[in-house]
């Protein structure tokens, strides 16, 4: 009976898409779904409206209110334009930046958005072609804009596209603006969308911004002398068909690296991502062609950026000369270790310097910060929260780096989103510094484990697609809250943090408040043996994520194998306890 009611609701909603307000192609697609006896596709496309999550608007491309198309993108842009005109009504000329990545329809969505903004009297700086997400963030600040958008679905599969909204500080939109924009978007009907643009208000930008941005990125080099000595460092880079191809090889060259090899097949711009199953540098498969090239030329480092060039994945040779992947936690750890150690060594470290990590990222970073007497802040998942910490301390303290386990890092404050352009450049410098000491990136990682303790981090994604999946994920989170585990992986739970209630409860039942800017649907369990488990539904994908971190000891740099094997057993015990 409930299903019949749902079919009735989505049918009524879909029939509204058969009016002349929608183009013929869209109407034909909706008609096909309505006539299909199997209503699964109709339900998936219309059971809800696409909403802003932690990464903005993101969804599968196609017809329907729950799909990325010119009407959902149009409504988002019209709503944002309405909100900007309210917020900045005293400003003579409101302006925005519009950027996009390599995905199918990204250019089309970007141009349509530019038309809508301009039709609403807003000046638009539209990039001439695909550009990295961090450059869009940079351009908003550099051009003094009030907002900006980027058409990208980051590292999602090729069926997806997305829409990231930014505010005047170059960061993704936070409260109160996020919910206020959603309110405006929800008021928009298809008839309200002003698709006819004003060309006089659209300015094309490109190489002029590239140069300023790359010059600023170059200022992040901590030890230029080490690069001069190791300019022949052999680097293999792949943009995985995306926006990194525009700037990352150029940035590496500007930093002084003369031996950069790009994977030619993956330097081809394509929203179909023909050479990979998924354009996600977190996946080993995405780096396979780059590693193949690295083996051929005996490279020192492999680096890959995702389609919008905000995340970086990497691989290096281990102590046996075998190529191994460096995970997101290790990546963040290596960056912050290098920045801290070398700022201290070169006399650049200041008492007001601080770093940031997300609550699900490895606690080893805190150990490095504490030992070196550097302030470290914890924030929610998503770079908008790291950007918030930078903004709150602007003019009082200096941000020197921050990141998250999902392969995102930001070394600078002139960008307010994760940045693979600066991260790849800095990574090359770290490798040069290691080589200067007769070491590899892998050796540096082993040095960190010996000095600060060993930890192993594993992320388990439980995918639950569609409406039924969303219901299952909600039930799982409810169950964890109602029946919290007393023991995980054979070790007693000593502390539970619930970010939905902003309460922390210890084993004795003592409750304290969590100091966070707002609530979030995240649970964390800490056990007596140092294990940390974080559970959260993804804000952008149909999955529930389990972040597992287990602790161990490494007495020497050659002890990694044993420490890792012991940690694997602990991880398996944790997974068994949680039933994942």
C-alpha positions as CSV (number, residue, x, y, z in Angstrom):
1,X,0.0,0.0,0.0
2,X,2.8,2.4,0.9
3,X,4.5,1.6,-2.4
4,X,1.3,2.5,-4.3
5,X,1.1,5.8,-2.5
6,X,4.8,6.5,-3.4
7,X,4.1,5.7,-7.1
8,X,1.1,8.0,-7.0
9,X,3.2,10.8,-5.6
10,X,6.2,10.4,-8.0
11,X,3.8,10.1,-11.0
12,X,2.1,13.4,-10.1
13,X,5.5,15.0,-9.7
14,X,6.8,13.6,-12.9
15,X,3.7,14.7,-14.9
16,X,4.5,18.3,-14.1
17,X,7.7,17.8,-16.2
18,X,5.6,17.2,-19.3
19,X,4.7,20.9,-19.6
20,X,6.3,23.3,-22.2
21,X,8.5,24.7,-19.4
22,X,10.7,21.7,-20.0
23,X,12.5,20.9,-23.3
24,X,11.4,18.2,-25.6
25,X,14.3,15.8,-24.8
26,X,13.5,16.0,-21.0
27,X,9.7,15.5,-21.7
28,X,10.4,12.4,-23.8
29,X,12.7,10.9,-21.1
30,X,10.1,11.5,-18.4
31,X,7.3,10.1,-20.6
32,X,9.4,7.0,-21.2
33,X,9.7,6.5,-17.4
34,X,6.0,7.1,-16.8
35,X,5.1,4.5,-19.4
36,X,7.5,1.8,-18.1
37,X,5.6,-0.8,-16.1
38,X,8.6,-1.1,-13.8
39,X,8.4,2.1,-11.7
40,X,11.9,1.7,-10.0
41,X,13.6,4.3,-12.3
42,X,10.7,6.7,-11.9
43,X,10.8,6.5,-8.1
44,X,14.6,6.9,-8.0
45,X,14.4,10.0,-10.3
46,X,11.5,11.8,-8.5
47,X,11.1,10.5,-5.0
48,X,12.9,13.6,-3.6
49,X,14.6,16.8,-4.8
50,X,18.4,16.8,-5.1
51,X,19.7,18.6,-1.9
52,X,22.8,20.3,-0.8
53,X,25.0,17.9,1.2
54,X,28.5,18.3,2.7
55,X,29.8,18.8,-0.8
56,X,26.9,20.8,-2.3
57,X,24.6,19.4,-5.0
58,X,25.6,16.0,-6.3
59,X,23.8,13.3,-8.2
60,X,23.4,11.0,-11.2
61,X,22.8,12.9,-14.5
62,X,19.4,12.5,-16.1
63,X,15.8,13.8,-16.1
64,X,14.0,14.2,-12.8
65,X,14.0,16.2,-9.6
66,X,16.5,13.8,-8.0
67,X,18.9,14.1,-10.9
68,X,21.6,16.5,-12.2
69,X,20.1,18.3,-15.2
70,X,19.7,21.9,-16.5
71,X,16.6,22.3,-14.4
72,X,18.0,21.2,-11.0
73,X,21.2,23.1,-11.8
74,X,19.1,26.1,-13.0
75,X,17.0,26.1,-9.8
76,X,20.1,25.9,-7.6
77,X,21.6,28.9,-9.5
78,X,18.4,30.9,-9.5
79,X,18.0,30.3,-5.7
80,X,21.6,31.3,-5.1
81,X,21.2,34.4,-7.3
82,X,18.1,35.4,-5.3
83,X,20.0,34.9,-2.0
84,X,23.0,36.9,-3.2
85,X,20.7,39.8,-4.4
86,X,19.1,39.8,-0.9
87,X,22.4,39.5,1.1
88,X,24.3,42.1,-0.9
89,X,21.5,44.4,-2.0
90,X,23.6,47.5,-1.1
91,X,26.5,46.4,-3.3
92,X,26.8,48.2,-6.6
93,X,27.8,45.1,-8.5
94,X,27.6,41.6,-7.1
95,X,30.0,39.2,-8.8
96,X,30.6,35.4,-8.9
97,X,33.1,32.9,-10.3
98,X,31.9,29.9,-12.4
99,X,34.2,27.0,-12.9
100,X,33.9,23.4,-14.0
101,X,35.8,20.1,-14.4
102,X,36.0,17.5,-17.3
103,X,32.7,15.8,-16.7
104,X,30.1,15.3,-19.3
105,X,27.7,18.3,-19.2
106,X,30.0,20.3,-16.9
107,X,30.7,23.0,-19.5
108,X,27.0,23.1,-20.5
109,X,25.9,23.4,-16.8
110,X,28.6,26.1,-16.2
111,X,27.5,28.2,-19.2
112,X,23.8,27.9,-18.2
113,X,24.6,28.9,-14.7
114,X,26.6,31.9,-16.0
115,X,23.5,32.9,-18.1
116,X,21.2,32.6,-15.1
117,X,23.5,34.7,-12.8
118,X,23.9,37.4,-15.4
119,X,20.1,37.4,-16.1
120,X,19.8,38.3,-12.4
121,X,22.1,41.3,-12.7
122,X,25.2,39.5,-11.3
123,X,28.6,39.8,-12.9
124,X,30.1,36.4,-13.8
125,X,33.8,35.5,-14.2
126,X,33.5,32.3,-16.3
127,X,36.6,30.2,-16.8
128,X,37.4,29.5,-20.4
129,X,37.8,25.8,-19.9
130,X,38.1,23.2,-17.1
131,X,40.1,24.3,-14.1
132,X,41.0,22.8,-10.7
133,X,38.5,23.3,-7.8
134,X,41.2,25.1,-5.7
135,X,41.7,27.7,-8.5
136,X,38.0,28.5,-8.4
137,X,38.3,29.1,-4.6
138,X,41.4,31.3,-5.2
139,X,39.7,33.3,-8.0
140,X,36.7,34.2,-5.7
141,X,39.1,35.8,-3.2
142,X,41.5,37.3,-5.8
143,X,38.7,38.9,-7.7
144,X,36.8,40.0,-4.6
145,X,33.6,38.1,-5.5
146,X,30.7,37.4,-3.2
147,X,30.2,33.8,-4.3
148,X,31.2,31.2,-6.8
149,X,30.2,27.8,-8.1
150,X,32.1,24.8,-9.5
151,X,30.4,22.2,-11.6
152,X,32.1,18.9,-10.5
153,X,31.3,15.6,-8.9
154,X,34.9,15.3,-7.6
155,X,36.0,11.7,-7.8
156,X,32.5,10.1,-8.2
157,X,31.8,7.6,-11.1
158,X,31.2,9.0,-14.6
159,X,27.4,9.0,-14.3
160,X,27.6,11.8,-11.7
161,X,27.9,15.5,-11.8
162,X,27.7,18.1,-9.0
163,X,27.5,21.7,-8.0
164,X,29.7,23.2,-5.3
165,X,28.7,26.6,-3.9
166,X,31.2,28.9,-2.4
167,X,30.9,32.1,-0.3
168,X,33.0,35.3,-0.4
169,X,35.9,33.8,1.6
170,X,36.4,31.2,-1.1
171,X,35.1,28.4,1.2
172,X,32.2,26.1,0.6
173,X,29.0,27.6,2.0
174,X,28.4,27.1,5.8
175,X,25.5,28.0,8.2
176,X,23.5,30.2,8.1
177,X,24.0,30.7,4.4
178,X,23.7,27.0,3.4
179,X,20.2,26.4,4.8
180,X,19.1,29.9,3.7
181,X,20.2,29.1,0.1
182,X,18.4,25.8,0.2
183,X,15.3,27.7,1.3
184,X,15.6,30.0,-1.7
185,X,16.2,27.1,-4.0
186,X,13.1,25.3,-2.7
187,X,11.0,28.3,-3.5
188,X,12.1,28.3,-7.2
189,X,9.7,26.9,-9.8
190,X,10.9,26.1,-13.3
191,X,9.1,29.2,-14.6
192,X,11.2,31.4,-12.2
193,X,14.5,30.3,-13.8
194,X,15.9,33.1,-15.9
195,X,17.7,31.1,-18.6
196,X,18.3,34.1,-21.0
197,X,21.7,35.5,-20.0
198,X,23.1,39.0,-20.3
199,X,26.4,38.6,-22.2
200,X,27.6,42.0,-21.1
201,X,27.9,40.7,-17.5
202,X,29.9,37.6,-18.4
203,X,33.7,37.9,-18.5
204,X,35.8,35.0,-19.6
205,X,38.9,34.4,-17.5
206,X,41.7,31.8,-17.8
207,X,45.5,32.2,-18.1
208,X,45.5,35.6,-16.3
209,X,44.3,33.8,-13.1
210,X,46.5,30.8,-13.7
211,X,49.7,32.8,-13.6
212,X,48.8,34.6,-10.3
213,X,47.6,31.4,-8.7
214,X,50.7,29.4,-9.7
215,X,53.0,32.2,-8.5
216,X,51.2,32.1,-5.1
217,X,51.5,28.3,-4.9
218,X,55.2,28.6,-5.5
219,X,55.6,30.7,-2.4
220,X,54.7,27.6,-0.4
221,X,58.1,26.0,-1.1
222,X,59.8,25.6,2.3
223,X,63.3,24.6,1.0
224,X,64.0,25.7,-2.6
225,X,67.7,24.8,-2.2
226,X,66.8,21.1,-1.8
227,X,64.9,21.2,-5.1
228,X,67.8,22.8,-6.9
229,X,70.0,19.8,-5.7
230,X,67.3,17.3,-6.7
231,X,65.8,18.9,-9.8
232,X,66.1,15.6,-11.6
233,X,63.8,13.8,-9.2
234,X,61.8,11.4,-11.4
235,X,58.1,12.1,-11.1
236,X,55.2,10.3,-12.8
237,X,51.9,12.3,-12.8
238,X,48.4,11.5,-14.0
239,X,45.3,13.8,-13.9
240,X,43.0,10.9,-14.6
241,X,41.5,12.8,-17.6
242,X,40.7,15.8,-15.4
243,X,41.5,19.4,-14.5
244,X,44.9,18.7,-13.0
245,X,46.4,18.5,-16.5
246,X,45.9,22.3,-16.9
247,X,48.1,23.3,-13.9
248,X,49.9,20.6,-12.1
249,X,52.7,19.9,-14.6
250,X,53.1,23.7,-14.9
251,X,53.4,24.1,-11.1
252,X,56.0,21.3,-10.8
253,X,58.0,23.0,-13.5
254,X,57.8,26.4,-11.8
255,X,59.0,24.8,-8.5
256,X,62.1,23.6,-10.4
257,X,61.4,20.0,-11.2
258,X,62.7,19.1,-14.6
259,X,62.0,15.3,-14.9
260,X,58.2,15.1,-14.9
261,X,56.5,12.3,-16.9
262,X,52.7,12.6,-17.5
263,X,50.7,9.4,-18.4
264,X,49.8,10.4,-22.0
265,X,46.6,8.4,-22.3
266,X,45.3,10.0,-19.1
267,X,46.2,13.6,-20.1
268,X,43.3,13.4,-22.5
269,X,40.3,15.4,-21.2
270,X,37.3,13.1,-20.9
271,X,34.2,12.8,-18.8
272,X,33.9,9.1,-19.8
273,X,37.3,8.3,-17.9
274,X,38.1,5.6,-20.5
275,X,41.2,4.3,-18.9
276,X,39.9,3.7,-15.4
277,X,37.0,2.0,-13.7
278,X,36.6,5.0,-11.3
279,X,38.5,8.3,-11.4
280,X,39.3,8.1,-7.7
281,X,43.0,8.3,-6.7
282,X,42.0,6.5,-3.5
283,X,41.6,3.3,-5.6
284,X,44.7,1.3,-6.5
285,X,43.3,0.6,-10.0
286,X,43.2,4.3,-10.8
287,X,47.0,4.5,-10.4
288,X,47.9,1.3,-12.3
289,X,48.9,3.0,-15.6
290,X,51.0,5.6,-13.7
291,X,52.8,2.8,-11.7
292,X,53.4,0.9,-14.9
293,X,55.1,3.9,-16.4
294,X,57.0,4.5,-13.1
295,X,58.4,0.9,-13.3
296,X,59.5,1.5,-16.9
297,X,61.5,4.6,-16.1
298,X,62.4,3.8,-12.5
299,X,60.7,6.9,-11.1
300,X,60.9,8.1,-7.6
301,X,57.3,9.0,-7.0
302,X,53.8,8.5,-8.6
303,X,51.1,11.1,-8.0
304,X,47.5,11.3,-9.3
305,X,44.9,14.0,-9.0
306,X,41.1,13.4,-9.2
307,X,38.9,15.0,-12.0
308,X,38.6,18.4,-10.3
309,X,42.2,18.3,-9.0
310,X,41.5,18.8,-5.3
311,X,42.6,15.4,-4.1
312,X,46.0,13.7,-4.6
313,X,46.8,10.0,-4.5
314,X,50.4,8.7,-4.4
315,X,52.6,5.7,-4.6
316,X,56.3,5.1,-3.8
317,X,58.8,2.3,-3.6
318,X,59.1,0.4,-0.3
319,X,62.3,-1.0,1.2
320,X,62.2,-3.9,-1.2
321,X,61.8,-1.6,-4.3
322,X,58.1,-2.6,-4.7
323,X,55.6,0.1,-5.5
324,X,53.1,0.6,-2.7
325,X,50.2,3.0,-2.3
326,X,50.3,5.7,0.4
327,X,46.8,6.1,1.9
328,X,45.0,9.3,2.8
329,X,45.9,9.3,6.5
330,X,49.6,8.6,5.7
331,X,49.5,11.4,3.0
332,X,48.2,13.9,5.5
333,X,50.7,12.7,8.1
334,X,53.6,13.1,5.7
335,X,52.7,16.6,4.7
336,X,52.2,17.9,8.2
337,X,55.3,16.2,9.5
338,X,57.4,17.7,6.7
339,X,55.9,21.2,7.1
340,X,56.4,21.2,10.9
341,X,59.9,19.7,10.9
342,X,61.2,21.9,8.1
343,X,59.6,25.1,9.3
344,X,61.3,24.5,12.6
345,X,64.6,23.6,10.8
346,X,64.6,26.7,8.6
347,X,63.5,29.0,11.4
348,X,60.1,29.8,9.8
349,X,57.9,28.4,12.6
350,X,56.0,31.0,14.6
351,X,54.3,30.5,18.1
352,X,50.9,31.4,16.5
353,X,51.2,28.7,13.7
354,X,48.4,26.0,13.8
355,X,47.4,22.9,11.9
356,X,43.9,21.3,11.4
357,X,42.7,17.8,10.8
358,X,39.2,16.3,10.7
359,X,37.9,14.1,13.5
360,X,38.1,10.9,11.4
361,X,41.7,11.5,10.4
362,X,44.6,9.7,12.2
363,X,45.5,10.6,15.7
364,X,49.2,10.3,14.9
365,X,49.0,13.8,13.6
366,X,48.1,15.0,17.1
367,X,51.2,13.1,18.4
368,X,53.4,14.9,16.0
369,X,51.9,18.3,16.8
370,X,52.0,17.8,20.6
371,X,55.7,16.6,20.5
372,X,56.6,19.7,18.5
373,X,54.4,22.0,20.5
374,X,52.2,23.0,17.6
375,X,48.5,23.8,18.1
376,X,46.3,21.2,16.3
377,X,42.6,21.7,15.9
378,X,40.0,18.9,15.1
379,X,37.0,19.7,12.9
380,X,34.2,17.9,11.1
381,X,34.7,16.1,7.8
382,X,34.8,18.4,4.8
383,X,37.2,21.1,3.9
384,X,34.6,23.8,4.6
385,X,35.2,23.1,8.3
386,X,39.0,23.5,7.9
387,X,38.3,26.7,6.0
388,X,36.1,27.9,8.9
389,X,39.0,27.4,11.4
390,X,41.3,29.5,9.1
391,X,38.7,32.2,8.8
392,X,38.1,32.4,12.6
393,X,41.8,32.9,13.3
394,X,42.6,35.2,10.3
395,X,44.9,38.1,11.3
396,X,45.6,36.5,14.7
397,X,47.2,33.1,13.9
398,X,48.9,31.5,10.9
399,X,47.5,28.4,9.3
400,X,50.3,26.2,8.0
401,X,48.5,23.1,6.8
402,X,45.6,20.8,7.2
403,X,43.9,17.7,5.7
404,X,41.7,14.8,5.9
405,X,41.9,11.0,5.4
406,X,40.1,11.2,2.1
407,X,43.3,12.3,0.2
408,X,42.6,16.1,0.6
409,X,45.3,18.5,1.8
410,X,45.6,22.3,1.9
411,X,49.0,23.9,2.6
412,X,48.0,27.5,2.1
413,X,45.4,30.0,3.3
414,X,44.9,31.9,0.0
415,X,42.8,28.9,-1.1
416,X,39.9,27.7,1.1
417,X,39.4,24.2,-0.3
418,X,41.7,21.2,-0.7
419,X,44.3,21.7,-3.3
420,X,46.0,19.0,-5.4
421,X,48.1,21.6,-7.3
422,X,50.0,22.8,-4.2
423,X,49.9,19.3,-2.7
424,X,51.6,17.7,-5.7
425,X,54.2,20.5,-5.7
426,X,54.9,20.1,-2.0
427,X,54.9,16.3,-2.3
428,X,57.7,16.6,-4.9
429,X,59.6,18.8,-2.5
430,X,59.2,16.2,0.3
431,X,60.6,13.5,-2.0
432,X,63.5,15.7,-3.0
433,X,64.2,16.3,0.7
434,X,64.1,12.6,1.4
435,X,66.4,11.9,-1.6
436,X,68.8,14.5,-0.4
437,X,69.3,12.4,2.7
438,X,69.6,9.2,0.7
439,X,66.0,8.2,1.6
440,X,62.6,7.6,-0.1
441,X,59.2,8.8,0.9
442,X,58.6,5.3,2.3
443,X,61.7,5.7,4.6
444,X,60.3,9.0,5.9
445,X,57.0,7.3,6.7
446,X,58.8,4.6,8.6
447,X,60.8,7.2,10.6
448,X,57.5,8.8,11.7
449,X,56.2,5.5,12.9
450,X,59.3,4.7,14.9
451,X,59.3,8.2,16.5
452,X,55.6,8.7,17.1
453,X,54.1,5.3,17.2
454,X,52.4,3.1,14.6
455,X,48.8,3.2,13.6
456,X,46.8,1.5,10.8
457,X,43.7,3.2,9.4
458,X,41.0,1.4,7.4
459,X,37.8,2.9,5.9
460,X,34.9,0.5,5.3
461,X,32.2,1.8,3.0
462,X,28.8,0.0,3.2
463,X,26.9,1.0,0.1
464,X,23.1,1.2,0.3
465,X,21.7,2.8,-2.9
466,X,18.3,4.5,-3.4
467,X,15.5,5.2,-1.1
468,X,15.5,1.8,0.6
469,X,19.3,2.2,1.1
470,X,18.8,5.6,2.8
471,X,16.2,4.0,5.1
472,X,18.7,1.2,6.0
473,X,21.5,3.7,6.7
474,X,19.2,5.6,9.1
475,X,18.2,2.4,10.9
476,X,21.9,1.4,11.3
477,X,22.7,4.8,12.9
478,X,19.7,4.6,15.1
479,X,20.7,1.1,16.3
480,X,24.2,2.2,17.1
481,X,22.8,5.0,19.3
482,X,20.2,2.8,21.0
483,X,22.5,-0.1,21.6
484,X,26.1,1.2,21.8
485,X,28.8,-1.5,21.9
486,X,30.4,-2.1,25.2
487,X,33.4,-3.8,23.6
488,X,35.0,-3.6,20.2
489,X,37.6,-6.0,18.9
490,X,38.2,-7.5,22.3
491,X,38.8,-4.1,24.0
492,X,36.4,-2.3,26.3
493,X,34.9,1.0,25.0
494,X,36.2,3.8,27.2
495,X,34.5,6.8,25.5
496,X,31.6,7.4,23.1
497,X,31.3,10.8,21.3
498,X,27.9,11.5,19.7
499,X,28.1,14.6,17.5
500,X,24.4,14.6,17.0
501,X,23.8,15.3,20.6
502,X,27.2,16.9,21.2
503,X,27.8,14.7,24.2
504,X,30.7,12.5,25.2
505,X,30.1,9.6,27.6
506,X,32.9,7.7,29.3
507,X,32.8,4.1,30.6
508,X,31.5,5.3,34.0
509,X,28.6,7.1,32.5
510,X,30.0,10.6,33.0
511,X,28.8,13.0,30.3
512,X,30.6,16.1,29.0
513,X,29.8,18.5,26.2
514,X,31.6,18.5,22.8
515,X,32.7,21.9,21.6
516,X,31.7,21.9,18.0
517,X,30.0,24.6,15.8
518,X,26.9,22.5,15.1
519,X,25.6,19.0,15.4
520,X,26.5,16.3,12.9
521,X,25.4,12.7,12.4
522,X,28.6,11.1,13.5
523,X,29.4,8.6,16.2
524,X,32.9,7.8,17.6
525,X,34.0,5.0,19.9
526,X,37.4,4.9,21.6
527,X,38.6,1.7,23.3
528,X,41.1,1.0,26.0
529,X,43.7,-0.3,23.6
530,X,43.8,3.0,21.6
531,X,41.4,2.0,18.9
532,X,39.2,4.7,17.4
533,X,36.1,4.0,15.3
534,X,34.1,6.7,13.6
535,X,30.7,6.0,11.9
536,X,28.9,8.5,9.6
537,X,26.6,8.4,6.6
538,X,28.2,10.0,3.6
539,X,26.9,13.5,2.7
540,X,27.3,13.0,-1.0
541,X,27.0,9.3,-1.8
542,X,24.6,6.4,-0.8
543,X,26.9,4.9,1.8
544,X,27.6,4.6,5.5
545,X,31.3,4.9,6.3
546,X,33.3,3.2,9.1
547,X,36.7,4.7,9.9
548,X,38.8,2.3,11.9
549,X,42.2,3.3,13.5
550,X,44.2,0.8,15.5
551,X,47.4,1.4,17.4
552,X,50.7,-0.6,17.5
553,X,54.4,-0.3,18.1
554,X,57.3,-0.2,15.7
555,X,60.7,-0.6,17.4
556,X,62.7,0.0,14.2
557,X,62.2,1.0,10.6
558,X,62.4,-2.7,9.5
559,X,59.6,-3.7,11.9
560,X,56.8,-2.5,9.7
561,X,55.8,-5.9,8.4
562,X,55.1,-7.3,11.9
563,X,53.4,-4.2,13.2
564,X,51.2,-4.1,10.1
565,X,50.3,-7.8,10.4
566,X,49.3,-7.4,14.1
567,X,47.3,-4.3,13.2
568,X,45.5,-6.2,10.4
569,X,44.3,-8.8,13.0
570,X,43.0,-6.0,15.2
571,X,41.1,-4.4,12.2
572,X,39.5,-7.8,11.4
573,X,38.5,-8.2,15.1
574,X,36.9,-4.7,15.0
575,X,35.0,-5.4,11.8
576,X,33.7,-8.7,13.2
577,X,32.5,-6.9,16.4
578,X,30.7,-4.3,14.3
579,X,29.3,-6.8,11.8
580,X,30.8,-5.0,8.7
